[in-house]
Amino acid sequence: MWDFFIKNNKFAYLFLVALIAVGAYSIASIPRESTPEVEIPIGVVSVALPGAPASDVESLVTNEIERGLTSLENVKKITSVSREGFASLVVEFNANADISDSVQDLKDQIDKIKTDLPEDAEEPVVSEIDYVDQPIMTIAMSGNLSDLELTNLSDQIERELENLAGVARVEKSGIRDREVTVIVNQESLQRFDLSLSEVTNAIRNANLTLPVGQIVNDGVSYNVAFEGDIVDTASIANIGVTSRGGQPIYIKDVAVVEDGLANVNLISRLSVDGNPSLSSVTFSVYKQSGGDITRIAAAVNNRVDELSQPEQILDNLTSVTILDAGRDIKTDLVRLSTSGLQTVTLVVLLLVFAIGWREGLLAGTAIPLSFLFGFIGLYFSGNTINFLSLFSLILGIGILVDSAIVMIEGINRKMRITLPSIRRQPPSKRLESFLLR
């Protein structure tokens, strides 16, 4: 192979240009993050049984789930904890198992087991441990708005941010959730001979989605369901409770329906430049797995800037970015890359002064070309640029320099031995003769 490049210099140049081009493309396209994503092969099953002592939780919930998981594949170990009103099971899978498929199989198995659990037990929750699932941005927004206006505005902002490419989800905090209050009139209940349970059952039944059968068309079966979701306050007021004397009795006939907010559980305040603090809402932005943090954070910042323009939903509101992992990572990567370039420059200068300018440049050229190979490997293997990969590349500088010095010493020795005979050959053949020897 090397004989081919020696005899065909233009192919060697083309190979070098292609290497530089592919390496530059890899550097520009490879995702950037703080730490590499590590998948932990563990699934956690959580079940609540309110009011039950620990012994009952163990016998009725924990043991039932453990027996049901014996047929699950790729399970290495199951650890369980039972305490008053709650059971938790940690399922550890084999290291070579696919974590996504294993957790999905665990969820399917739990769906089969939950019919054997007590009726008072809450819905089992299956989750996987993800240390990378941390917010990449935290943004606080405040203004002269009422609690209801701030809650409605936060729903709009949440939808705007979740529609951005690379954003997995947006969690908001510091606001009061919307809550509909139904104030029943006791005198109206007595007048229509109704009980409070009949009113609550009517509201509950109106908010259920029930299957009503199937429709078969050309051999294809379609499920049909009755959608009973309540979408606004007016729908609650018009729910029928019963009938008296052939006349329907609605919720509005026996109660007052108010659209309000839930009780305060968490208070979020924002003060900027020493001004009085105002009620605020805080958004935590999470990225999708494998996404480039710097690009996602930049897209979120651009969208917030667009929404802050005049006549937009964030006009006259104050937005403060509390956490921006994309900006921090970009700063750290630039600082680390600068340190690497300074190291390469110092190494080349030392080699130039110690063994000569030609040898120093030759050794210095090997470092960036080797880095290009490294970035190409990272990109096509699906890895990212992070602190671990960059530190590994920087540590490899020492090995590259040592190897280059050994090669240069060998070249010098070979030149001293073969140079007298090569000088007697035509100039066009000298390089080829030297390399082939």
C-alpha positions in Angstrom: 0.0 0.0 0.0 2.8 2.4 0.9 4.6 1.6 -2.3 1.5 2.7 -4.2 1.4 6.1 -2.4 5.2 6.5 -2.9 5.0 6.0 -6.6 1.7 7.9 -7.0 2.1 11.2 -5.1 -1.2 12.6 -6.4 -3.1 9.8 -4.7 -1.3 10.5 -1.5 -2.3 14.2 -1.7 -5.9 13.2 -2.5 -6.0 10.9 0.5 -4.7 13.7 2.7 -7.2 16.1 1.4 -10.0 13.6 1.9 -8.9 12.9 5.5 -8.9 16.6 6.3 -12.3 17.1 4.7 -14.0 14.1 6.5 -12.3 15.1 9.8 -13.5 18.6 9.5 -17.0 17.4 8.8 -16.9 15.0 11.8 -15.8 17.8 14.1 -18.6 20.1 12.9 -21.3 17.4 13.1 -20.5 15.3 16.1 -22.8 16.0 19.1 -21.3 17.8 22.1 -22.2 17.2 25.7 -20.6 17.4 29.2 -20.3 13.7 30.0 -20.9 10.6 27.9 -24.3 9.0 28.2 -24.1 5.8 30.3 -27.0 3.4 30.3 -27.7 1.6 33.6 -29.3 -1.8 33.1 -31.8 -1.4 35.9 -35.6 -1.0 36.1 -37.5 0.1 39.2 -41.1 -1.0 40.0 -43.0 1.2 42.5 -46.4 0.3 43.9 -48.3 2.2 46.6 -50.8 0.5 48.9 -52.1 3.3 51.2 -52.7 2.5 54.8 -51.3 -1.1 54.7 -48.6 -2.2 57.1 -45.2 -3.3 55.9 -46.0 -7.0 56.4 -49.2 -6.8 54.3 -47.3 -4.9 51.6 -44.7 -7.6 51.4 -47.2 -10.5 51.2 -49.8 -8.9 49.0 -47.7 -6.8 46.7 -43.9 -7.5 46.8 -44.2 -11.3 46.8 -46.8 -11.3 44.0 -44.6 -9.1 41.8 -41.5 -11.2 42.5 -43.3 -14.4 41.6 -44.6 -12.8 38.4 -41.1 -11.7 37.3 -39.5 -15.1 37.5 -40.2 -15.7 33.8 -38.7 -12.4 32.7 -35.6 -12.8 30.5 -32.1 -11.2 31.0 -32.8 -10.6 34.7 -29.6 -10.8 36.9 -31.0 -9.9 40.3 -34.2 -8.6 41.9 -34.0 -6.5 45.1 -37.1 -5.4 47.0 -38.0 -3.1 49.8 -41.4 -3.2 51.6 -42.5 -0.5 54.0 -45.7 0.9 55.3 -48.0 1.7 52.3 -45.3 1.3 49.6 -43.3 -1.4 47.8 -40.2 -0.9 45.6 -38.5 -3.5 43.5 -35.1 -3.0 41.7 -34.7 -5.3 38.7 -31.1 -5.5 37.5 -30.6 -6.9 34.0 -27.6 -8.5 32.4 -25.0 -6.1 31.1 -25.3 -7.3 27.5 -29.1 -6.9 27.5 -30.7 -4.0 25.5 -32.0 -1.7 28.3 -34.9 -0.3 26.3 -36.2 -3.7 25.3 -35.7 -5.1 28.8 -37.6 -2.2 30.5 -40.4 -2.6 27.9 -40.6 -6.3 28.7 -40.7 -5.4 32.4 -43.6 -3.0 31.8 -45.5 -5.7 29.8 -45.0 -8.2 32.6 -46.1 -5.8 35.3 -49.3 -5.1 33.2 -50.1 -8.9 33.5 -49.3 -9.0 37.2 -51.3 -6.0 38.4 -54.6 -7.9 38.1 -53.3 -10.1 41.0 -52.6 -7.1 43.2 -55.1 -5.8 45.8 -57.9 -3.5 44.5 -56.7 -0.7 46.8 -53.2 -0.8 45.3 -52.4 2.1 43.1 -51.2 1.7 39.5 -47.6 0.3 39.4 -45.0 2.6 38.0 -42.1 1.2 36.1 -39.1 3.5 35.5 -35.5 3.2 34.4 -32.5 4.8 36.0 -31.1 7.5 33.8 -28.3 9.7 35.2 -28.2 11.7 32.0 -31.9 12.8 32.3 -31.1 16.1 33.8 -32.4 19.6 32.7 -30.0 21.3 30.3 -31.7 24.7 30.7 -33.6 26.4 33.5 -35.5 29.6 32.6 -37.5 31.8 35.0 -40.1 34.3 33.8 -42.1 36.9 35.7 -44.3 39.9 35.2 -47.2 41.9 36.5 -49.7 39.0 36.0 -52.2 37.4 38.2 -51.8 33.8 39.2 -54.4 32.6 36.7 -52.8 34.6 33.8 -49.4 33.3 34.7 -50.7 29.7 34.7 -52.4 30.1 31.3 -49.2 31.8 29.9 -47.0 29.0 31.2 -49.1 26.4 29.2 -48.5 28.3 26.0 -44.7 28.6 26.6 -44.5 25.0 27.5 -46.0 24.0 24.1 -43.8 26.4 22.2 -40.6 25.0 23.8 -41.6 21.3 23.5 -42.2 21.8 19.7 -38.5 22.6 19.2 -36.3 19.8 17.7 -34.3 17.9 20.2 -36.4 18.9 23.2 -37.8 15.8 25.0 -40.0 17.6 27.5 -40.4 20.8 29.5 -41.3 20.8 33.2 -42.7 23.9 34.8 -42.8 24.8 38.5 -43.7 27.7 40.8 -47.3 28.0 39.5 -50.7 26.9 40.7 -52.4 24.2 38.7 -55.8 24.9 37.3 -58.6 23.5 39.4 -62.4 23.5 39.0 -64.3 23.9 42.2 -67.9 22.6 42.5 -69.7 24.2 45.4 -72.9 22.2 46.1 -75.9 23.9 47.6 -77.3 21.9 50.4 -80.8 23.3 50.1 -80.9 22.5 46.3 -79.9 18.9 47.1 -82.8 18.6 49.6 -85.2 20.2 47.1 -84.4 17.7 44.4 -84.0 14.8 46.9 -80.3 14.2 45.9 -77.2 13.1 47.8 -73.7 14.4 47.4 -72.5 11.0 46.2 -74.9 11.2 43.2 -73.4 14.6 42.2 -69.8 13.3 42.4 -70.7 10.1 40.6 -72.3 12.1 37.8 -69.1 14.1 37.3 -66.9 11.0 37.5 -69.0 9.1 35.0 -69.0 12.0 32.6 -65.2 12.1 32.6 -64.7 8.4 31.6 -63.7 6.9 28.3 -65.4 3.6 27.8 -65.2 1.0 25.0 -68.6 0.4 23.3 -67.7 -2.3 20.8 -66.2 -2.9 17.4 -66.9 -2.2 13.8 -65.8 -4.8 11.3 -65.3 -3.5 7.7 -63.8 -5.7 5.0 -62.4 -8.1 7.6 -60.7 -5.3 9.5 -61.9 -4.7 13.1 -62.0 -1.1 14.5 -62.4 -0.5 18.2 -65.1 2.1 19.1 -64.8 4.1 22.3 -67.1 6.6 24.0 -65.0 9.7 24.7 -66.2 11.4 27.9 -63.3 13.7 28.7 -64.3 17.1 30.2 -62.5 19.9 28.3 -63.9 23.1 29.9 -65.8 24.4 32.9 -69.1 24.9 31.0 -69.2 21.2 30.3 -69.2 20.4 34.1 -72.1 22.8 34.7 -74.2 21.0 32.0 -73.6 17.5 33.3 -76.9 15.7 34.0 -77.3 14.2 37.5 -80.8 12.7 37.3 -84.3 13.6 36.4 -87.4 14.6 38.4 -90.8 14.6 36.9 -89.4 14.1 33.5 -87.2 17.1 33.8 -83.3 16.7 33.8 -81.4 18.0 36.8 -78.0 19.4 35.9 -75.0 20.2 38.1 -75.7 23.9 37.6 -79.1 23.4 39.2 -77.6 22.2 42.5 -74.1 23.7 42.6 -71.9 26.6 41.5 -69.0 25.7 39.3 -65.9 28.0 39.5 -62.8 27.8 37.4 -59.9 28.6 39.7 -56.5 27.4 40.9 -55.3 24.8 43.3 -53.8 25.6 46.7 -50.2 26.9 46.8 -47.6 24.2 47.3 -44.6 25.9 45.9 -43.7 29.6 45.6 -41.4 30.9 42.9 -40.3 34.5 43.0 -37.9 36.4 40.7 -36.0 39.6 41.4 -33.8 41.3 38.8 -31.3 44.1 39.5 -32.6 44.6 43.0 -36.2 45.3 42.0 -39.0 43.9 44.1 -39.6 40.2 43.5 -42.6 39.1 41.5 -44.4 35.8 41.1 -42.6 33.7 38.4 -42.7 30.4 36.6 -39.6 28.2 36.1 -39.2 26.0 33.1 -36.8 23.0 33.1 -35.9 21.9 29.6 -34.8 18.3 29.0 -33.1 17.1 25.8 -33.7 13.9 23.8 -31.1 11.1 24.1 -28.2 11.7 21.8 -29.0 15.3 21.1 -26.4 18.1 20.9 -26.8 20.1 24.0 -25.2 23.2 22.5 -27.6 23.3 19.5 -30.7 22.5 21.5 -29.9 25.2 24.1 -29.2 27.7 21.3 -32.6 26.9 19.7 -34.4 27.4 23.0 -32.7 30.8 23.5 -33.6 31.9 20.0 -37.2 30.9 20.5 -37.4 32.7 23.8 -35.9 35.8 22.1 -38.6 35.5 19.4 -41.4 35.3 21.9 -40.0 38.3 23.7 -40.5 40.6 20.7 -43.2 43.2 20.7 -46.8 41.9 20.5 -45.6 38.4 21.3 -46.7 36.3 24.4 -43.5 37.2 26.4 -43.7 41.0 25.6 -43.3 43.1 28.8 -42.2 40.0 30.7 -38.8 39.4 32.3 -36.9 36.2 31.3 -33.8 35.1 33.2 -31.7 32.0 32.2 -30.6 30.4 35.5 -28.9 27.4 34.0 -27.6 27.0 30.4 -25.7 23.8 30.1 -25.1 24.4 26.4 -23.3 27.7 27.1 -21.3 26.2 29.9 -20.3 23.2 27.8 -19.3 25.4 24.8 -17.2 27.5 27.1 -15.5 24.5 28.7 -14.9 22.8 25.4 -13.4 26.0 23.9 -11.1 26.3 27.0 -10.1 22.7 26.8 -9.5 22.9 23.0 -7.4 26.0 23.5 -5.3 24.2 26.0 -4.8 21.4 23.6 -3.7 23.8 20.8 -1.3 25.5 23.1 0.1 22.1 24.1 0.6 21.2 20.4 2.3 24.5 19.7 4.7 24.3 22.6 5.6 20.7 21.6 6.3 21.7 18.0 8.5 24.7 19.2 10.5 22.5 21.5 11.0 19.9 18.8 12.1 22.7 16.3 14.7 24.0 18.8 15.8 20.5 19.9 16.1 18.4 16.7 15.5 20.9 13.8 12.7 22.7 12.1 12.0 20.0 9.5 11.8 17.3 12.1 9.8 19.5 14.4 7.2 20.3 11.7 7.0 16.6 10.7 6.3 15.6 14.3 3.9 18.4 14.7 1.9 17.5 11.6 1.3 14.0 13.0 -0.6 15.4 15.9 -3.5 17.2 14.1 -3.8 14.4 11.5 -4.1 11.8 14.2 -6.7 13.9 15.9 -8.7 14.0 12.7 -8.6 10.2 12.6 -9.8 10.2 16.2 -12.8 12.6 15.5 -13.7 10.5 12.4 -13.8 7.4 14.6 -15.9 9.1 17.3 -18.4 10.4 14.8 -19.0 7.2 12.8 -19.1 5.1 16.0 -21.9 7.2 17.4 -19.9 8.8 20.3 -19.8 12.5 21.3 -17.3 15.2 22.1 -17.2 15.4 25.8 -14.7 15.9 28.6 -13.7 12.2 28.6 -13.0 12.0 24.9 -11.2 15.3 24.7 -9.0 14.4 27.7 -8.2 11.1 26.1 -7.1 12.9 22.9 -5.0 15.4 24.8 -3.3 12.6 26.8 -2.5 10.9 23.5 -0.3 13.9 22.4 2.5 12.5 24.5 2.4 9.1 22.8 2.2 10.8 19.4 5.3 13.0 20.1 7.3 10.0 21.4 6.4 8.0 18.3 7.3 10.9 16.0 10.7 11.4 17.7 11.5 7.7 17.3 10.5 7.8 13.7 12.5 10.9 13.0 15.6 9.4 14.7 15.2 6.4 12.5 14.9 8.5 9.4 18.1 10.5 10.3 20.0 7.3 10.9 18.8 5.9 7.6 19.7 9.1 5.8 23.3 9.0 7.1 23.7 5.5 5.9 22.0 5.7 2.5 22.5 9.4 1.6 25.9 8.9 -0.2 24.5 6.3 -2.6 21.3 8.2 -3.2 23.1 11.4 -4.2 24.6 9.6 -7.1 21.1 9.0 -8.6 19.1 11.5 -10.7 17.1 14.0 -8.6 13.8 12.6 -9.7 14.6 9.2 -8.3 16.2 10.3 -5.0 13.0 10.5 -2.9 11.6 7.2 -4.2 14.9 5.4 -3.7 15.2 6.8 -0.1 11.7 5.7 0.9 11.9 2.3 -0.8 15.1 1.5 1.0 
